[in-house]
Amino acid sequence: MNNAKLYVIDYTLHGQPKSFIIRAENMDNGEAWHWASCDAGVGRIGRFGRERVKKTSKPMAEKFGIEGVSWRPA
């Protein structure tokens, strides 16, 4: 992960504002929704670095009360 950068992801969970920092090689809206769902305990993180895991989509995350996901470089 030589190209990894730090990103801040902000979201709300059942109306409560949440925020965290993550190190990733790239970030886009889909990645941000997936990592916000992981932080909220909804999404799945693979056990091994190379394990492919199906990402949590925005509609699925919204079903569990996650909304307003935004991200920015740290």
PyRosetta script that sets phi, psi and omega in degrees:
from pyrosetta import init, pose_from_sequence

init()
pose = pose_from_sequence("MNNAKLYVIDYTLHGQPKSFIIRAENMDNGEAWHWASCDAGVGRIGRFGRERVKKTSKPMAEKFGIEGVSWRPA")
pose.set_psi(1, 52.6)
pose.set_omega(1, 178.5)
pose.set_phi(2, -66.2)
pose.set_psi(2, -29.5)
pose.set_omega(2, -177.4)
pose.set_phi(3, -93.4)
pose.set_psi(3, 10.7)
pose.set_omega(3, -176.0)
pose.set_phi(4, -68.5)
pose.set_psi(4, 142.0)
pose.set_omega(4, 178.6)
pose.set_phi(5, -128.3)
pose.set_psi(5, 164.9)
pose.set_omega(5, 178.2)
pose.set_phi(6, -96.9)
pose.set_psi(6, 137.4)
pose.set_omega(6, 178.8)
pose.set_phi(7, -131.2)
pose.set_psi(7, 146.1)
pose.set_omega(7, 174.7)
pose.set_phi(8, -103.6)
pose.set_psi(8, 127.8)
pose.set_omega(8, 177.9)
pose.set_phi(9, -115.8)
pose.set_psi(9, 123.8)
pose.set_omega(9, 177.8)
pose.set_phi(10, -112.1)
pose.set_psi(10, 141.1)
pose.set_omega(10, 177.2)
pose.set_phi(11, -159.5)
pose.set_psi(11, 172.0)
pose.set_omega(11, 173.9)
pose.set_phi(12, -119.6)
pose.set_psi(12, 141.3)
pose.set_omega(12, 178.7)
pose.set_phi(13, -123.5)
pose.set_psi(13, 109.7)
pose.set_omega(13, -176.9)
pose.set_phi(14, 52.8)
pose.set_psi(14, 41.3)
pose.set_omega(14, 177.5)
pose.set_phi(15, 85.2)
pose.set_psi(15, -7.6)
pose.set_omega(15, 179.7)
pose.set_phi(16, -93.0)
pose.set_psi(16, 124.4)
pose.set_omega(16, 178.2)
pose.set_phi(17, -69.6)
pose.set_psi(17, 137.5)
pose.set_omega(17, 179.1)
pose.set_phi(18, -132.2)
pose.set_psi(18, 155.1)
pose.set_omega(18, 179.3)
pose.set_phi(19, -156.3)
pose.set_psi(19, 145.3)
pose.set_omega(19, 175.5)
pose.set_phi(20, -156.2)
pose.set_psi(20, 165.4)
pose.set_omega(20, 179.5)
pose.set_phi(21, -113.0)
pose.set_psi(21, 137.9)
pose.set_omega(21, 179.8)
pose.set_phi(22, -134.8)
pose.set_psi(22, 146.4)
pose.set_omega(22, 175.4)
pose.set_phi(23, -99.6)
pose.set_psi(23, 122.9)
pose.set_omega(23, -179.2)
pose.set_phi(24, -148.5)
pose.set_psi(24, 155.3)
pose.set_omega(24, 178.5)
pose.set_phi(25, -71.6)
pose.set_psi(25, -37.1)
pose.set_omega(25, 177.3)
pose.set_phi(26, -146.8)
pose.set_psi(26, 160.6)
pose.set_omega(26, -179.2)
pose.set_phi(27, -143.0)
pose.set_psi(27, 139.1)
pose.set_omega(27, 171.8)
pose.set_phi(28, -145.6)
pose.set_psi(28, -177.8)
pose.set_omega(28, -176.5)
pose.set_phi(29, -62.7)
pose.set_psi(29, -40.0)
pose.set_omega(29, 178.8)
pose.set_phi(30, -62.1)
pose.set_psi(30, -44.2)
pose.set_omega(30, 177.6)
pose.set_phi(31, -63.2)
pose.set_psi(31, -42.0)
pose.set_omega(31, -178.3)
pose.set_phi(32, -62.9)
pose.set_psi(32, -41.9)
pose.set_omega(32, 177.5)
pose.set_phi(33, -63.8)
pose.set_psi(33, -40.7)
pose.set_omega(33, 179.2)
pose.set_phi(34, -63.0)
pose.set_psi(34, -48.6)
pose.set_omega(34, -177.3)
pose.set_phi(35, -69.2)
pose.set_psi(35, -31.9)
pose.set_omega(35, 174.8)
pose.set_phi(36, -64.3)
pose.set_psi(36, -40.0)
pose.set_omega(36, 178.3)
pose.set_phi(37, -67.6)
pose.set_psi(37, -34.3)
pose.set_omega(37, 175.9)
pose.set_phi(38, -65.5)
pose.set_psi(38, -42.2)
pose.set_omega(38, 179.4)
pose.set_phi(39, -64.1)
pose.set_psi(39, -33.0)
pose.set_omega(39, 179.9)
pose.set_phi(40, -80.7)
pose.set_psi(40, -7.6)
pose.set_omega(40, 179.0)
pose.set_phi(41, 91.4)
pose.set_psi(41, 11.8)
pose.set_omega(41, -178.3)
pose.set_phi(42, -99.1)
pose.set_psi(42, -45.4)
pose.set_omega(42, -177.2)
pose.set_phi(43, -78.5)
pose.set_psi(43, 167.3)
pose.set_omega(43, -178.7)
pose.set_phi(44, -111.2)
pose.set_psi(44, 136.0)
pose.set_omega(44, 174.8)
pose.set_phi(45, -107.8)
pose.set_psi(45, 130.8)
pose.set_omega(45, -179.8)
pose.set_phi(46, -63.8)
pose.set_psi(46, 151.2)
pose.set_omega(46, -178.9)
pose.set_phi(47, -71.7)
pose.set_psi(47, -35.0)
pose.set_omega(47, -176.7)
pose.set_phi(48, -116.8)
pose.set_psi(48, 152.4)
pose.set_omega(48, -177.6)
pose.set_phi(49, -56.4)
pose.set_psi(49, -30.1)
pose.set_omega(49, -177.1)
pose.set_phi(50, -99.1)
pose.set_psi(50, -1.8)
pose.set_omega(50, -180.0)
pose.set_phi(51, -69.6)
pose.set_psi(51, 127.8)
pose.set_omega(51, 179.3)
pose.set_phi(52, -85.7)
pose.set_psi(52, 125.4)
pose.set_omega(52, -179.1)
pose.set_phi(53, -121.6)
pose.set_psi(53, 139.2)
pose.set_omega(53, 176.8)
pose.set_phi(54, -67.4)
pose.set_psi(54, 126.7)
pose.set_omega(54, -177.1)
pose.set_phi(55, -75.1)
pose.set_psi(55, 146.7)
pose.set_omega(55, 176.5)
pose.set_phi(56, -77.3)
pose.set_psi(56, 127.4)
pose.set_omega(56, -177.9)
pose.set_phi(57, -84.6)
pose.set_psi(57, 165.6)
pose.set_omega(57, 178.5)
pose.set_phi(58, -60.2)
pose.set_psi(58, -48.1)
pose.set_omega(58, 179.1)
pose.set_phi(59, -60.4)
pose.set_psi(59, -37.9)
pose.set_omega(59, 179.5)
pose.set_phi(60, -68.0)
pose.set_psi(60, -42.8)
pose.set_omega(60, 179.0)
pose.set_phi(61, -63.3)
pose.set_psi(61, -38.7)
pose.set_omega(61, 180.0)
pose.set_phi(62, -64.7)
pose.set_psi(62, -29.0)
pose.set_omega(62, 177.1)
pose.set_phi(63, -63.5)
pose.set_psi(63, -26.5)
pose.set_omega(63, -178.8)
pose.set_phi(64, -98.7)
pose.set_psi(64, 12.7)
pose.set_omega(64, 174.7)
pose.set_phi(65, 90.9)
pose.set_psi(65, 11.6)
pose.set_omega(65, 177.9)
pose.set_phi(66, -92.0)
pose.set_psi(66, 131.8)
pose.set_omega(66, 178.5)
pose.set_phi(67, -152.3)
pose.set_psi(67, 168.4)
pose.set_omega(67, 176.0)
pose.set_phi(68, 61.5)
pose.set_psi(68, 40.1)
pose.set_omega(68, -179.3)
pose.set_phi(69, -76.4)
pose.set_psi(69, 128.4)
pose.set_omega(69, 174.6)
pose.set_phi(70, -139.3)
pose.set_psi(70, 156.7)
pose.set_omega(70, -178.9)
pose.set_phi(71, -141.3)
pose.set_psi(71, 158.3)
pose.set_omega(71, 177.9)
pose.set_phi(72, -157.7)
pose.set_psi(72, 155.8)
pose.set_omega(72, 174.8)
pose.set_phi(73, -63.3)
pose.set_psi(73, 144.1)
pose.set_omega(73, -179.6)
pose.set_phi(74, -80.6)
pose.dump_pdb("model.pdb")
